[in-house]
Structures are given as structure tokens and as C-alpha cells.
Amino acid sequence: MLDRHTCVGGEEGTGWDPHEFRHSGLTHLAEQGVSLQLFIAKSWHKSVSAARKYFKPGAAALAEVTGLLAPSDR
């Protein structure tokens, strides 16, 4: 049923499978800044290293974290 509703141009076999759907949802959670503890609980990963592939911070997120360590008002 998932393939049928996500297929490209009505062509069977071109839609998402359940694993792709899960991966996409978990990637969106990581992008929204969900804490690692909550992410692991939701995803049922057993280790941090298994969950790490979903967390890919962009330049803006890295700059924000750097700003916390080195405030510009010094």
C-alpha cells in the first residue's frame, strides 16, 4: 500500500518501502533538533553509533553552537 501511494507516475515498484519511510521520518526528527536520548527511544536504536547517521548538522547549526562557546559580547 505504501508503494502504491508514493509511486512515481503511477509505476508500481517506484514508491517508498517501509524502511525508506522510517529513515525519512527519523531524519526529519534529527533535523528538528530532537535530543539524542529521545531520538534513540523513538527509533529503538541500541547505540549512539547506530543513530549517528541521522544527525548531520548544517553550517548554521554549527555556527550557533560555536556562538554558545564564544559569545560575541566579550
N, C-alpha and C positions, 0 to 999 in steps of 0.2 A: 504494500500500500504506500509506503514512503517513496519508493521509486516512482510509482505512478504519479504522485503529487509533486515530485521535484524533478521529473524528467525534462530533458531539453527537447523542445519541438515535438513533444508527444512520442518521442522514440524510446521504447522500452529498453531498460538497461543503462540509461544515461543519467538517472537520478542518483540521489544520495543513498548510501546504505546506512544502517543504524550506527555503525562505528563513526562514519564521517559526521553524522548528525550530532553525536555525543561530543566528538572532538571540537566541532564548531561551537557548541554551547559552552564547553569548558574554556575555550579560547576567549569567548566574549566575557565570561566571568573574570578571567585573569586580566583582561584589558580594562575592566571596570574597577580594578583595584581591590578585589576581594582578598582578605587576608589569607596567607598561606594555610593557616590552621583550618579555616572554614572551607577553603578550596579542597584540601585533602579529605575533609569529612564529606563534602558533597560528591567528590569524584571517586571516592573509595580507593584512591591510590594508597599503597602501603608505605611508600617512602617519598622523601622530598625529591630525590633524584628522578623518580618516575614522573613527578608533577612538574618538574622544572621546565620541560619543553614548552609548556603553555605560557610561561612568563617571559615575554620579550619586550622589555621597556623601550620606549622610543626616546628620542633626544630630549623632548620636552619633559618627560618624567625624570630622566637622569639629571637635567638641569635643576628641576625642582628639588630633588634630594640633595644635590650639591649646595643649593641655596640654604638648606637647613643647617648644613655643616659650616658654611662660611657666609653668614649674613652680610649684606652689603652696607649696613649701617656702622660698621666698625671703623 
